[in-house]
Amino acid sequence: MLPAMPNRSGRMLSPARLVFVASSTGLGALALHTAARGELGVAEIAALSVSWYAVATTGVLFPRLEMYGPIISAGPSGSMRVALTFDDGPNPLTTRRVLEALGPTRHRATFFVLGMKARRHPDVLREIHAGGHTLGVHGDRHDRLHSFRMPWTVREEILSAARAVEVATGVRPRFFRPPLGHTSVTTVRGARRAGVTLVSWSSRGYDGMRGRSPEAVVERVERTLTDGAIVMLHDAAEHDDFEPAAVRALPLLLAVLDRRGLTSVGLDALLGAADHTAVREGSDGSRRIFSRRRSSAK
Ligand SMILES: [Zn+2]
C-alpha cells in the first residue's frame, strides 16, 4: 500500500482519501470544461455522477480504506494480542452465552452495543463490564442508512447509545463501530463531534447471517487472523431472531487463539489510550477524544 501523507493539521491522509479528493476535483473540472464547450447534456451529467458515486461508495463500503478520515481497523503487531469484538447486543440469552465462554479464560473482548437494546437490558451491560470487557457503541438503533445521515444525527445516535452505557455502568464508551461498518464523510464528522474513535475490523466471521455454521466462522476468522487483528463477530442478531454462529463458534475460536499464542484483549488495551487518541479539554470543560493516526501506517 502507498504511504499515508500528512495534511496541514498533521493528520495522515490515506491513499484512498487522495484518490477521492483527486477524482472529485478531476470530475468537477471535466464537468466545467464540458459545460464551457456547451456539451454538458443529461448523458454527460449522468456519466460524471455515476463515476463520482462509484468512487464515493467504495469509500463507504470499505472503511479500511479510510477515504473519509481516520478509522482503526487493526492494532499494532508484535505483542501477540488481538481484539475479539461483538456487535448488535446486548441480548439476555446470547450475550450471556458469550460471557460464559469468555469468563473462565484469559481472553477479554469488546462489545459494540445498540443504545435501544442497552436501555432494555442494563443488567447485561453491567455483567459485560464486571467481566472485565470493554464497551463500545454501535449506534442507538441499527440504522442501515446511517451513512446518509447528517453529522448532527450521527452524533445524537452515538451520544444516546453512550448515555445508556454510562447510566448502566458508569463508564463512558470511547469507541464507535457504525452499523454494517459503512462510513461516509458525515459518519466521520458525527463521530468526531461525539468524541469517539471509529473502529472497523481486519478479520470477520460473517456470523451475522442466518444459517452460518460455527465451523465456517472459525475457518474464515482463522484465515485472516494476524497479530494485532480486530475481529468482528456478533453476540446477538440485529433483530434478536436467531443466535449468531459466533456464539457456538467461540470456544473453538478461543482454542485457535490459544494454539497460535494470541490473547484477546479489550480495544482500549490493544490500542493503548495514549497511543491512538488525544484528549482535548473544550472551553466548556467538556472532554473530547480525537483519534490520531499511528505514524507507522500499515
Ligand atoms: Zn451490526
Residues whose N, C-alpha, C, O or C-beta is under 5 A from the ligand:
A	BS01	ZN	D87 D88 P179 L180
